[in-house]
Every structure is written in C-alpha cells, then in structure tokens.
C-alpha cells in the first residue's frame, strides 16, 4: 500500500466533517494521487515540524489506534519540537480500527495509518506490544508492565476500550477457537480467515458496529446464514429513536440477517474447543416462550466496550470510570490529556457531559488535544460528524445519544435501500444532534444549522418539514 493512501485514510473523516481546526477544508485536499502528510498540512497552511535537540521536553501518547496517530501528527503540526514517545499495546503501528470486521478484503497492513519512515523522520519513538502499568501524575512518571519507567512533561491517553463479554457468556466462551470480539488487528485477521469456511455465523450484540459487521458479511457472502442475538428487544432505539432504529434493522434484515432480539441465552454446545451450537429462549406471540438452537461455525462479539484506564490514578476518574476532561481535552491534571471512548467531555449543545466512542470523533478530539498540549489550541465545541454503513449510509452529527426527546421524519418512503429518513435529538428543549438515513448531503446542511444554533425548538419542529428547517434563517 502506498504511504500516501495511508495518510489519506487518516484524514478522510476530518475532511468530510470540514472540522480540521488548523484550516477550513471546503473541497477534498487530495487529488487522484493523494498527498503525503507534509502536503496535507501544507494545504491547511501548516508545516510539520521536526524534533529539535534544544527542546528537552517529552510528550507521551498512549494508544494504538487512529486517535493516537492523530495526536502524534497534531503535535508536530502544532509546532512541538520536543521528544514524542508513542506507547502502544498493539503488535502493529497505529491502524484504522473503524474498518475492523467491516472491510473484509483488507489485511492489517492495508489499514495502517502511517509508515515507519513517518515516525522515524519526525522523531517519534514507538514502543509496540507494551502495556502501561501505572501513571504517577504527581511525579510525572509512567511505568510499563515490563518494568520500564519514563518521565513526561505532558501525557495524552488515547487508548481504546475492551469489548464487554456478557456475564452469561464469560465462562462458556473462554478460549474457544471460533469465538472472536472485534477490537484489535488479530481479531479482524481471525474473522477474515474463518469466514470462507463458516456457513453459520452468530453475532452477539445488536450495536451499530454489529449491524455494520453483519451487513459486510452478507454483502460479500450472501449465501451464508448470519444470526444476531441481543437481550434487548428494541436495539438502537436509545441512539436513533424508534423509527430510524427499525429502518436500520430492516435494511440489514433485507440482506438476509436473522435476528433474535429479546432472546435469553440458555447454553451452548462445544466440541474440540469450538462452539457448535447455541440454545436460546425466545418469545413467540402465538406459542409463548420457546427454545431454539442455532448451529454455529463462527461467533462474533460486537457488544459495548468498557474502559481500559485502570493504570490511572482514581483522582482522574469519575465514579463511572470515565476520564473527566474539559473542552480542551485536558483532565483535572493540566499535564494529562485524554481522548476517545474512555472520556467524558462537555457537550456545549446540551450543556451536559457526554461520551462518544466513534473513531472520527476520537480522531478529532486527539487533534484538539495535540494543539492544546502544544500551547496553541482551541476548545472542542463544534458538533462532530460520523457515519456508518449498513448497506446504506447512516450519518450523524452532534451528540445523538445524549437526548431526552426525539422527532423522526420520513423524507422518502419505499424499500429500505431507497428510503430516506431524518431524526432530530433534543435535550431540555435544545437540539443536540441529528441522524440521517441515506442522504449524506442533508446531514452536512443540518450540521451547519446545528453549529450556528439555528435549529428549531421542539414545538416548531413538529409543524415544520425538513426542507423548511434547511431554508429557515
């Protein structure tokens, strides 16, 4: 894979959102031959700096995904000339984790976000296969689990969460060969390797990621049996509201997904260290509670993730285990920053704190963190943009999970492939986010309204059509 392709991937979300705060991106900043990072930043009026031996400061970035990579680039783009140390638990250099389990034609090397030459040329020391044991924020020291200690002037935590295994599966699934949770490179490699020979695939967890994985498998392998299990009988409704959630579910079902929502796990059968079948208890409106057995060749876990920040001092954590940061992505310790799905940050739109685990948002947070670490940054205030592909694009702007009221409008009726829909999310009377099904251009228009505070009130919205919302001044 050409290095330029890697850097294009690292920036595609930020460009789509027109959200790179070092400059306004109104058109794509790459042509048929995507530019290298120096050209990308140059097009934004910024030059990547190289280390200077006169600067004895050390900034440490912990993590192995897109947000860690963006923080490293952001530091050099913001003029920091000191030492950068990247500590990653991964075997590989930072790669595009959003594509795990979704891009089934990609191996890990094709998902890398940067080359070894980039880290070498810009003076970034990288420690792979390295876990952090503890951080002593009082003495500005960090120790890894292999016993090495490092001093830092500033630290950015850009770690990824770990998929939570539901309690009733924990013992049953231990060390089974055909069970995988999609969080790291080796998980993706295992899925890609096992899929061709697996006829019956069971996905546990009706999350947006789960629907993306299911859609990807069914598009590439339409003859396979794909099942999805979740104890929640109304998946995605907290995130998207009733109407759009059902539209997303129906879309993936139209590809061949067989869903078991509200099902209770009974037990599983294993043979030769592999799951061979799963027994469920489901409800039938005519027969009541019935048992069903699903043959299983491959079992994929796509449940929610939990935070992996046990190495931090409790003083940096909220009671729920999240890292509390301000709008500059700075923790209560002014020398420690944090980004990604382990942080709770201020949501200007709702005036409450919120969490967002989507890769594009984490990347954007990392860029803001890097700028602020370097002393010339801004506050993370605008509505982030991110998308998913379930066979049809679903685009979101703002903080759609943080709401107390929503309103959905069908823009175009018909089969799920052609349907168009929008859902508005409100908290305490203020619009905090929007989600659009199958109309990405509309999403960007609504984002402009959202950023400028010109979205209608709930009472106004129910009497307006979306076309009027866009045209209203």
C-alpha positions in Angstrom: 0.0 0.0 0.0 1.4 3.4 -0.9 2.2 5.7 2.0 0.0 8.4 0.6 -3.0 6.2 0.8 -2.4 5.6 4.5 -2.3 9.4 5.2 -5.4 9.9 3.1 -7.3 7.4 5.3 -6.1 9.2 8.4 -7.7 12.4 7.3 -10.8 11.3 5.5 -13.2 11.7 8.4 -11.9 15.1 9.3 -12.1 16.4 5.8 -15.7 15.1 5.4 -16.7 16.9 8.5 -14.8 20.1 7.4 -13.6 20.0 11.0 -9.8 20.3 10.9 -9.3 23.3 13.2 -6.0 24.3 11.6 -7.9 25.4 8.5 -11.2 25.1 6.7 -11.5 22.3 4.2 -14.2 23.1 1.7 -13.0 20.7 -1.0 -11.0 17.5 -0.9 -7.4 18.2 -0.2 -6.2 15.3 -2.3 -6.5 14.6 -6.0 -6.2 11.3 -7.9 -2.8 10.8 -6.3 -3.3 11.6 -2.6 -0.6 13.7 -1.0 1.8 12.8 1.8 1.3 14.3 5.3 3.6 17.3 4.6 1.3 18.3 1.6 -1.9 17.7 3.6 -0.8 20.1 6.4 0.7 22.5 3.9 -2.6 22.8 2.2 -4.0 23.8 5.5 -1.4 26.5 5.9 0.7 24.4 8.4 4.1 22.8 8.3 5.0 19.6 10.2 7.9 20.4 12.5 10.8 18.1 13.2 12.4 17.5 16.6 15.0 19.9 17.9 17.7 18.8 20.3 17.4 22.1 22.1 13.9 21.2 23.3 14.3 18.7 26.2 10.5 18.2 26.8 9.0 14.7 26.4 5.3 14.2 25.5 4.0 10.7 25.7 1.0 9.3 23.8 -0.6 6.1 25.0 -2.7 4.1 22.4 -2.5 2.2 19.1 -5.4 3.4 17.1 -6.4 6.4 14.8 -6.6 8.9 17.8 -3.1 8.1 19.0 -1.8 8.5 15.4 -3.7 11.8 15.0 -2.3 13.1 18.3 1.3 12.4 17.2 0.7 14.2 13.9 -1.1 17.0 15.6 1.8 17.7 17.9 4.2 18.0 15.0 1.7 20.1 13.1 1.3 22.4 16.1 5.0 23.2 16.3 6.1 20.9 19.1 9.8 20.1 18.6 10.5 18.0 21.7 10.6 14.2 22.1 7.4 12.2 21.3 7.1 8.7 22.7 4.2 6.5 21.5 3.4 3.6 23.7 1.0 1.0 22.2 -0.3 -2.4 23.4 -0.7 -3.4 19.7 1.7 -5.5 17.6 1.3 -3.1 14.7 1.8 0.6 14.1 -1.5 2.6 14.5 -4.2 1.4 12.1 -7.8 2.2 11.1 -9.8 0.4 13.7 -13.1 1.5 12.3 -12.5 -0.9 9.4 -12.1 -4.0 11.6 -14.7 -6.6 10.7 -16.2 -4.3 8.1 -13.6 -4.2 5.3 -13.4 -7.9 4.8 -11.0 -7.6 1.9 -8.3 -5.7 4.0 -5.4 -7.2 5.8 -3.9 -5.2 8.7 -1.0 -3.8 6.7 -3.5 -2.2 4.3 -5.2 -0.5 7.3 -2.0 1.1 8.6 -2.3 4.9 9.0 1.4 5.7 8.7 4.7 4.2 7.7 7.8 3.5 9.7 9.5 6.3 7.8 7.0 8.8 9.1 7.7 8.0 12.7 11.5 8.0 12.1 11.6 11.2 10.1 9.6 13.1 12.6 11.4 11.8 15.6 8.6 9.7 17.1 9.9 6.8 19.3 7.4 3.9 19.2 7.1 1.1 21.7 4.8 -1.7 20.5 3.4 -4.7 22.5 3.7 -2.5 25.6 1.1 -2.1 28.3 1.1 0.7 30.9 1.2 -0.4 34.5 0.7 2.9 36.3 0.9 6.6 35.9 2.2 8.7 38.8 0.8 12.1 37.9 2.3 13.8 41.0 5.9 12.9 39.8 5.1 13.0 36.1 6.2 9.3 35.7 4.8 6.4 33.8 5.8 2.7 34.2 5.1 -0.1 31.7 4.3 -3.6 32.7 7.8 -4.8 31.6 9.2 -2.5 34.3 10.4 0.5 32.2 9.9 3.9 33.7 9.6 7.2 31.7 9.3 10.8 32.7 6.9 13.1 30.8 6.1 16.7 30.7 2.7 16.1 29.1 0.7 12.9 28.5 -2.2 12.0 26.2 -4.3 8.9 26.9 -5.7 7.7 23.6 -6.5 4.1 24.5 -9.3 2.0 23.1 -12.0 0.2 25.1 -12.3 -3.6 25.5 -15.4 -5.4 24.3 -17.5 -6.4 27.3 -18.4 -10.1 27.3 -21.9 -10.6 28.8 -21.8 -12.3 32.1 -23.7 -15.4 31.0 -21.1 -16.0 28.2 -18.0 -15.3 30.2 -17.2 -18.8 31.4 -18.7 -20.6 28.3 -16.6 -18.7 25.8 -13.2 -18.8 27.4 -10.5 -19.7 24.9 -12.8 -21.2 22.3 -11.2 -21.2 18.8 -14.1 -19.9 16.8 -15.1 -17.1 19.1 -13.8 -13.5 18.4 -14.5 -10.0 19.6 -13.6 -7.3 17.1 -11.4 -4.8 18.8 -7.8 -5.5 17.6 -6.0 -6.4 14.4 -5.7 -10.1 15.3 -9.5 -10.2 15.8 -10.0 -8.9 12.2 -7.5 -11.4 10.8 -9.2 -14.2 12.5 -12.7 -13.2 11.1 -11.3 -12.9 7.6 -9.6 -16.3 7.9 -12.6 -18.1 9.3 -15.4 -16.6 7.3 -14.9 -18.6 4.0 -15.3 -21.9 5.7 -18.1 -20.9 8.1 -21.6 -21.4 6.9 -23.4 -20.2 10.1 -22.2 -17.0 11.8 -23.7 -15.8 15.1 -23.2 -12.1 16.0 -23.8 -11.3 19.7 -24.6 -7.6 20.3 -27.1 -5.5 18.3 -24.9 -2.4 18.3 -24.3 -0.2 15.3 -21.0 -2.0 14.9 -22.8 -5.3 15.0 -25.1 -4.2 12.1 -22.1 -2.9 10.1 -20.3 -6.3 10.5 -23.5 -8.2 9.6 -24.1 -6.1 6.5 -20.5 -6.5 5.4 -20.6 -10.3 5.7 -23.9 -10.7 3.9 -22.9 -8.4 1.1 -19.7 -10.4 0.5 -21.2 -13.9 1.4 -24.9 -13.7 0.6 -25.4 -17.5 0.9 -24.2 -17.7 4.5 -26.6 -17.8 7.5 -26.0 -14.8 9.7 -27.8 -14.5 13.1 -27.8 -11.6 15.5 -28.6 -12.1 19.2 -29.3 -9.5 21.9 -31.3 -9.5 25.1 -32.6 -6.0 24.2 -35.8 -6.4 22.2 -35.5 -2.8 20.8 -31.9 -2.4 19.6 -30.6 1.1 18.6 -33.6 2.9 19.8 -31.8 4.8 22.5 -29.3 6.0 19.9 -31.7 6.6 16.9 -35.2 6.7 18.1 -37.9 4.1 17.2 -38.4 4.9 13.5 -34.8 5.1 12.3 -33.8 2.2 14.5 -36.4 0.0 12.9 -35.3 1.2 9.4 -31.7 0.2 10.1 -32.7 -3.2 11.4 -35.0 -3.8 8.4 -32.2 -2.8 6.0 -29.8 -5.4 7.3 -32.6 -8.0 7.5 -33.3 -7.3 3.9 -29.7 -8.5 3.2 -30.5 -11.8 4.9 -29.9 -11.2 8.6 -32.0 -13.4 11.0 -32.4 -11.5 14.3 -33.2 -12.7 17.8 -33.9 -9.6 19.9 -35.1 -10.0 23.4 -33.7 -13.6 23.4 -32.3 -15.2 26.5 -29.1 -17.3 26.3 -29.7 -20.8 27.6 -26.4 -22.7 26.9 -24.0 -23.6 24.1 -22.5 -26.8 22.9 -18.8 -27.1 22.2 -16.7 -29.7 20.6 -13.0 -29.8 20.0 -12.7 -26.4 21.7 -15.2 -24.8 19.3 -18.8 -23.6 19.7 -21.0 -25.8 17.6 -24.5 -24.5 18.6 -26.2 -22.0 20.8 -29.5 -22.7 22.5 -31.8 -19.7 23.1 -35.1 -19.0 24.8 -37.2 -16.7 22.6 -40.8 -15.4 22.7 -43.4 -16.2 20.1 -46.7 -14.3 20.1 -48.6 -17.5 19.4 -46.5 -20.2 21.1 -45.2 -18.1 24.1 -41.7 -18.9 25.3 -39.9 -21.4 23.0 -36.3 -22.8 22.7 -34.3 -22.5 19.5 -30.9 -23.9 18.7 -28.7 -22.1 16.2 -25.8 -24.0 14.5 -22.6 -22.1 15.0 -19.4 -22.1 12.9 -18.2 -18.7 13.9 -19.3 -16.5 16.8 -18.5 -12.7 16.8 -18.9 -10.4 19.7 -19.9 -6.8 19.0 -21.2 -5.7 22.4 -20.4 -2.4 24.0 -16.9 -1.7 25.3 -15.6 -1.0 28.7 -12.8 1.5 29.6 -9.2 0.4 29.9 -7.7 3.0 32.1 -7.0 1.1 35.3 -3.4 2.4 35.3 -4.6 6.0 36.0 -4.9 7.5 39.4 -8.5 7.4 40.8 -8.3 11.2 41.1 -8.5 11.4 37.3 -11.6 9.3 37.0 -15.3 9.8 37.6 -17.3 7.3 39.7 -18.4 5.6 36.4 -14.8 5.0 35.5 -14.6 7.6 32.7 -11.9 10.2 32.5 -13.3 13.7 33.0 -11.9 16.2 30.6 -12.6 19.9 29.8 -13.3 21.3 26.3 -9.5 21.3 25.6 -9.5 17.5 26.3 -7.5 18.3 29.5 -8.0 16.3 32.7 -8.0 17.7 36.2 -4.3 17.3 36.0 -3.3 20.1 33.5 -0.4 18.0 32.1 -2.6 15.0 31.2 -5.0 14.9 28.3 -7.4 12.2 27.2 -9.5 11.3 24.2 -11.7 8.6 22.8 -14.3 6.2 24.3 -12.8 6.5 27.8 -13.6 10.2 28.3 -16.5 12.3 29.4 -16.4 15.7 27.9 -18.6 18.9 27.9 -21.3 18.9 25.3 -21.9 22.6 24.5 -25.2 21.8 22.7 -26.9 20.1 25.7 -24.8 21.8 28.5 -24.2 18.3 29.9 -21.2 15.9 29.9 -21.3 13.1 27.3 -19.3 10.2 25.9 -18.8 9.2 22.3 -17.0 6.1 21.1 -16.9 6.6 17.3 -13.5 6.7 15.6 -13.9 10.0 13.8 -14.9 11.8 17.0 -11.8 10.3 18.8 -9.6 11.5 16.0 -11.0 15.0 16.1 -10.6 15.1 19.9 -7.0 13.9 19.5 -6.2 16.8 17.1 -7.6 19.3 19.6 -5.7 17.6 22.4 -2.4 17.8 20.5 -2.9 21.5 19.7 -3.7 22.3 23.3 -0.7 20.3 24.5 1.5 22.3 22.2 0.0 25.5 23.7 -1.8 26.9 20.7 -5.1 25.0 20.6 -8.8 25.6 20.7 -11.9 24.3 22.5 -13.7 21.2 21.2 -17.1 22.7 20.8 -18.5 22.0 17.3 -20.8 19.1 16.5 -18.7 16.2 15.3 -19.8 14.2 12.2 -19.5 10.5 11.8 -21.1 7.8 9.7 -21.8 4.1 9.4 -22.6 1.7 6.5 -25.2 -0.9 7.0 -25.7 -1.4 3.3 -27.0 2.1 3.3 -25.2 5.1 4.8 -26.3 6.4 8.1 -24.7 9.8 9.0 -24.8 11.5 12.4 -23.9 15.0 13.6 -23.7 16.2 17.2 -24.3 14.0 20.3 -27.2 11.9 19.3 -27.1 9.5 22.3 -27.4 12.4 24.8 -31.1 13.3 24.5 -34.5 13.3 26.3 -36.7 13.8 23.2 -36.5 13.0 19.5 -38.6 13.5 16.4 -38.4 11.5 13.2 -39.5 12.4 9.7 -39.7 10.1 6.6 -38.4 12.0 3.6 -38.8 9.3 1.1 -40.8 6.1 1.6 -40.2 2.8 0.0 -37.8 -0.2 0.3 -35.1 0.4 2.9 -32.5 0.7 0.1 -34.3 3.8 -1.3 -35.9 5.2 1.8 -34.7 8.4 3.4 -35.2 9.5 6.9 -34.0 12.1 9.5 -34.2 12.1 13.2 -33.7 15.1 15.4 -32.5 14.7 19.0 -33.2 17.2 21.8 -32.3 17.7 25.4 -34.1 20.2 27.6 -35.6 21.8 24.5 -32.4 22.3 22.6 -31.3 20.3 19.5 -28.2 18.3 20.4 -27.8 16.1 17.3 -29.3 14.8 14.1 -29.1 11.4 12.2 -29.9 11.0 8.5 -30.6 7.7 6.8 -29.5 7.6 3.1 -28.9 11.3 2.5 -25.4 12.5 3.5 -25.8 15.8 1.8 -28.7 16.7 4.0 -26.7 15.8 7.1 -24.0 18.4 6.3 -26.7 21.1 5.7 -28.3 20.3 9.1 -24.8 20.3 10.8 -24.4 24.0 9.7 -27.7 24.8 11.4 -26.6 22.8 14.5 -23.3 24.6 14.8 -24.8 28.0 14.4 -27.6 27.3 16.9 -30.4 27.8 14.4 -32.2 24.6 14.8 -36.0 24.9 15.6 -37.5 24.3 19.0 -39.4 21.0 19.5 -42.7 22.7 19.1 -41.5 24.5 15.9 -40.1 21.2 14.5 -43.3 19.3 14.7 -45.0 21.8 12.4 -42.1 22.2 10.0 -40.8 20.0 7.3 -37.1 19.3 7.0 -37.0 21.3 3.8 -38.2 24.3 5.8 -35.7 23.7 8.5 -32.9 24.0 6.0 -34.3 27.1 4.4 -35.3 28.9 7.6 -33.0 31.7 8.7 
